[in-house]
Amino acid sequence: MSVAKKEYKRITTKSLVEMKSNGEKISMLTSYDFSMAKIVDGAGIDVILVGDSASNVMAGHETTLPITLDQMIYHAASVVRAVERALVVVDLPFGSYQSDPKEALRSAIRIMKESGGHAVKLEGGKEIKDSVKRILNAGIPVMGHLGLTPQSIYKFGTYTVRAKEEAEAEKLKTDALMLEKAGCFALVLEKVPAKLAKEVAESLTIPVIGIGAGNGVDGQVLVVHDMIGMTHEFNPRFLRRYLDLYHEMTKAFEQYRDDVKSGNFPSDEEQY
């Protein structure tokens, strides 16, 4: 039985909670620049994440760790200028919130003031509880992130599925409830068993958005460069490629090269 969709002219944190209560799934994609964000927003995607994954897909770093707060603000401001409907959530980058709640608040305030973003996202559970509370107390919406937390890659040592063991699964469930109680408006679960993710989603009133977390959650998020096939070497099980832009763009660039070399471009019709 299909669920009747409410039309939202503008997505807010309240909209997402309503979607969950109405049984409507939430769509979320990343964007890092004006042109891509305009297309994503125009397609009706509910949430745009300005992810620290920009460190990988935009800057070519191996991990998300090198990207700075200034760089995140630059990407977020570019996205916000393009968006008319979607909720724009901005990642707080590594080192901007983990150790000092006051620094966390300063970082979140800079993102909100300088980029115009609508909310921030932080990785972690009880370890960052004080930072989450301080940001929320300032009136800044916070999205949580549990499971595989890429900013902690050197702690985990691998990008493998998280919370397969009982102890880690119990900690994840405890952290999820803590984040909801603290006031987070939503939670991302990354690369955790589908059964566990479904259990967490059903235990919370806030929406749970998954990436590699099965279909029992309240929505899904993917990195846009992955799902449209601009990247081609990254092939996790959870990724569905909707386009193959890597090869399509390569063919177009090769054709352009050949046309320039042969003098075929520009033609008479393409000159003044």
C-alpha positions as CSV (number, residue, x, y, z in Angstrom):
1,M,0.0,0.0,0.0
2,S,1.5,3.3,-1.1
3,V,1.8,6.2,1.4
4,A,0.3,9.5,0.5
5,K,3.1,12.1,0.2
6,K,2.8,15.5,1.7
7,E,4.1,18.2,-0.5
8,Y,6.8,20.3,1.1
9,K,7.9,23.6,-0.4
10,R,10.8,23.6,2.0
11,I,12.2,20.7,3.9
12,T,12.9,21.4,7.6
13,T,14.0,19.2,10.5
14,K,10.3,19.1,11.4
15,S,9.5,17.8,7.9
16,L,11.8,14.8,8.4
17,V,10.2,13.8,11.6
18,E,6.8,14.1,9.9
19,M,8.0,11.9,7.1
20,K,9.0,9.2,9.5
21,S,5.7,9.3,11.4
22,N,3.8,9.2,8.0
23,G,5.9,6.2,6.8
24,E,7.5,8.2,3.9
25,K,11.1,7.4,3.2
26,I,13.7,10.2,3.2
27,S,16.0,10.7,0.2
28,M,19.5,12.2,0.9
29,L,22.5,12.8,-1.4
30,T,25.8,14.7,-1.0
31,S,26.7,17.8,-2.9
32,Y,29.8,20.0,-2.7
33,D,29.2,22.7,-5.4
34,F,26.6,25.0,-6.8
35,S,26.0,23.2,-10.1
36,M,25.5,19.8,-8.7
37,A,23.4,21.0,-5.8
38,K,21.1,22.8,-8.2
39,I,20.4,19.6,-10.1
40,V,20.0,17.5,-6.9
41,D,17.7,20.0,-5.3
42,G,15.7,20.3,-8.5
43,A,15.2,16.6,-8.6
44,G,13.3,16.8,-5.3
45,I,15.9,15.2,-3.0
46,D,14.9,15.9,0.6
47,V,18.3,16.4,2.3
48,I,21.6,17.5,0.8
49,L,24.6,16.6,2.8
50,V,27.7,18.7,2.4
51,G,29.9,15.8,3.5
52,D,33.5,15.7,4.5
53,S,33.6,13.1,1.8
54,A,34.5,16.2,-0.3
55,S,38.0,15.4,1.0
56,N,37.9,12.2,-1.1
57,V,35.9,13.0,-4.2
58,M,36.8,16.7,-4.6
59,A,40.3,16.9,-3.3
60,G,41.6,13.4,-3.9
61,H,42.6,12.6,-0.3
62,E,42.6,9.0,0.9
63,T,40.5,9.8,4.0
64,T,38.2,12.5,5.2
65,L,40.6,13.7,7.8
66,P,42.5,16.4,5.9
67,I,39.6,18.7,5.0
68,T,39.5,21.9,7.0
69,L,36.6,23.9,8.5
70,D,37.3,26.7,6.1
71,Q,37.1,24.3,3.1
72,M,33.8,22.8,4.5
73,I,32.4,26.3,4.8
74,Y,33.4,27.1,1.2
75,H,31.7,23.9,-0.2
76,A,28.6,24.5,2.0
77,A,28.1,28.1,0.9
78,S,28.4,27.0,-2.7
79,V,25.6,24.4,-2.1
80,V,23.3,26.7,-0.1
81,R,23.3,29.3,-3.0
82,A,21.8,26.7,-5.3
83,V,19.1,25.2,-3.0
84,E,15.5,26.2,-2.8
85,R,13.8,23.1,-1.2
86,A,16.2,20.7,0.4
87,L,17.5,20.8,3.9
88,V,21.2,21.4,3.8
89,V,23.3,19.5,6.5
90,V,27.0,20.2,6.8
91,D,29.6,17.9,8.3
92,L,31.8,19.2,11.0
93,P,35.2,18.1,9.9
94,F,37.7,16.1,11.9
95,G,39.4,18.1,14.7
96,S,36.7,20.8,14.9
97,Y,34.6,19.3,17.7
98,Q,35.9,16.1,19.2
99,S,38.0,17.3,22.2
100,D,36.5,20.6,23.2
101,P,32.8,21.4,23.4
102,K,33.5,25.2,23.2
103,E,35.5,24.6,20.0
104,A,32.7,22.5,18.7
105,L,30.2,25.3,19.3
106,R,32.6,27.8,17.6
107,S,32.9,25.5,14.6
108,A,29.1,25.0,14.3
109,I,28.5,28.7,14.6
110,R,31.0,29.5,11.8
111,I,29.3,27.0,9.5
112,M,25.8,28.4,10.2
113,K,26.9,32.1,9.9
114,E,29.3,31.8,7.0
115,S,27.7,29.2,4.8
116,G,24.0,29.6,5.5
117,G,23.6,25.8,6.1
118,H,20.6,24.6,8.0
119,A,22.2,22.0,10.3
120,V,25.4,20.3,11.2
121,K,26.4,16.6,11.4
122,L,28.8,15.1,14.0
123,E,30.2,11.6,14.2
124,G,30.2,9.6,17.4
125,G,28.2,8.8,20.5
126,K,28.8,9.4,24.2
127,E,32.3,10.5,23.4
128,I,30.9,13.7,21.9
129,K,27.8,14.1,24.1
130,D,29.0,17.4,25.6
131,S,29.8,18.9,22.2
132,V,26.4,17.9,20.8
133,K,24.6,19.4,23.8
134,R,26.5,22.7,23.6
135,I,25.7,23.1,19.9
136,L,22.0,22.2,20.5
137,N,21.8,24.7,23.4
138,A,22.8,27.4,20.9
139,G,19.8,26.5,18.7
140,I,21.8,24.8,16.0
141,P,20.1,21.5,14.7
142,V,22.4,18.5,15.0
143,M,22.3,15.2,13.0
144,G,24.1,12.3,14.6
145,H,26.2,9.7,12.8
146,L,27.0,6.2,14.2
147,G,28.3,2.9,12.9
148,L,31.2,3.3,10.6
149,T,32.5,6.8,11.4
150,P,35.2,7.6,8.7
151,Q,36.8,10.3,10.8
152,S,37.9,7.5,13.2
153,I,39.4,5.3,10.4
154,Y,42.8,5.1,12.1
155,K,41.2,4.0,15.3
156,F,39.2,1.2,13.6
157,G,41.9,0.4,11.0
158,T,39.4,-0.7,8.4
159,Y,36.2,0.4,6.6
160,T,34.5,-2.9,7.4
161,V,30.9,-3.3,8.7
162,R,30.6,-2.1,12.3
163,A,28.6,-3.4,15.3
164,K,28.5,-7.1,14.2
165,E,29.6,-8.1,17.7
166,E,27.1,-7.9,20.6
167,A,29.0,-5.4,22.7
168,E,29.5,-2.9,19.9
169,A,25.8,-3.3,18.8
170,E,24.6,-2.6,22.4
171,K,26.9,0.5,22.5
172,L,25.4,1.7,19.2
173,K,21.9,1.3,20.5
174,T,22.7,3.1,23.7
175,D,24.4,6.0,21.8
176,A,21.5,6.3,19.4
177,L,19.0,6.7,22.3
178,M,21.4,9.2,23.9
179,L,21.6,11.3,20.8
180,E,17.8,11.4,20.4
181,K,17.4,12.3,24.1
182,A,20.0,15.0,23.7
183,G,17.9,16.6,21.0
184,C,19.4,15.4,17.6
185,F,16.7,15.7,14.9
186,A,18.0,12.7,12.9
187,L,20.7,10.0,12.8
188,V,22.8,8.5,10.1
189,L,23.8,4.8,10.4
190,E,26.7,3.8,8.2
191,K,27.7,0.2,7.3
192,V,25.9,-1.7,10.1
193,P,23.9,-4.9,9.9
194,A,20.4,-4.4,8.5
195,K,18.7,-6.1,11.4
196,L,20.4,-3.9,13.9
197,A,19.7,-0.7,11.9
198,K,16.0,-1.6,11.7
199,E,15.9,-2.2,15.4
200,V,17.4,1.2,16.1
201,A,15.1,2.9,13.6
202,E,12.1,1.4,15.3
203,S,13.3,2.4,18.7
204,L,13.6,6.1,17.9
205,T,11.1,8.8,17.1
206,I,13.7,10.7,15.1
207,P,14.4,9.5,11.5
208,V,17.3,7.1,10.9
209,I,19.0,7.5,7.5
210,G,21.1,4.6,6.3
211,I,24.1,4.1,4.1
212,G,24.9,0.4,3.9
213,A,22.3,-0.2,6.7
214,G,19.6,-2.0,4.9
215,N,16.0,-1.1,4.0
216,G,14.5,-1.1,7.5
217,V,15.5,2.5,8.2
218,D,13.7,5.8,7.4
219,G,15.7,6.9,4.5
220,Q,18.9,6.5,2.5
221,V,22.0,8.5,1.6
222,L,24.7,8.0,-1.0
223,V,27.7,10.0,-2.2
224,V,26.4,11.6,-5.4
225,H,29.7,11.0,-7.3
226,D,29.4,7.3,-6.5
227,M,25.7,6.8,-7.5
228,I,26.1,8.6,-10.8
229,G,29.2,6.7,-11.6
230,M,31.8,9.5,-11.8
231,T,33.9,7.4,-9.4
232,H,34.4,3.9,-10.8
233,E,36.9,2.1,-8.5
234,F,34.8,2.2,-5.3
235,N,32.4,-0.7,-5.4
236,P,30.8,-1.5,-1.9
237,R,27.8,-3.8,-1.7
238,F,25.5,-1.0,-0.7
239,L,26.2,1.2,-3.7
240,R,23.7,1.2,-6.6
241,R,25.0,3.1,-9.7
242,Y,22.2,4.9,-11.5
243,L,24.5,6.2,-14.2
244,D,27.9,5.4,-15.7
245,L,29.2,8.9,-16.1
246,Y,32.9,7.9,-15.8
247,H,32.8,6.2,-19.2
248,E,30.2,8.5,-20.7
249,M,32.3,11.6,-19.8
250,T,35.5,9.9,-21.0
251,K,33.9,9.2,-24.4
252,A,32.7,12.8,-24.7
253,F,36.2,14.2,-23.8
254,E,37.8,11.9,-26.3
255,Q,35.4,13.0,-29.0
256,Y,36.1,16.6,-28.2
257,R,39.8,16.0,-28.4
258,D,39.5,14.3,-31.8
259,D,37.2,17.1,-33.1
260,V,39.7,19.8,-32.1
261,K,42.7,17.9,-33.5
262,S,40.9,17.3,-36.8
263,G,39.6,20.8,-37.1
264,N,36.0,19.6,-37.0
265,F,35.3,21.8,-34.0
266,P,34.2,24.6,-34.3
267,S,32.1,24.3,-37.4
268,D,30.9,27.2,-39.5
269,E,27.7,27.2,-37.5
270,E,29.7,27.5,-34.3
271,Q,31.6,30.6,-35.3
272,Y,30.7,34.3,-35.2
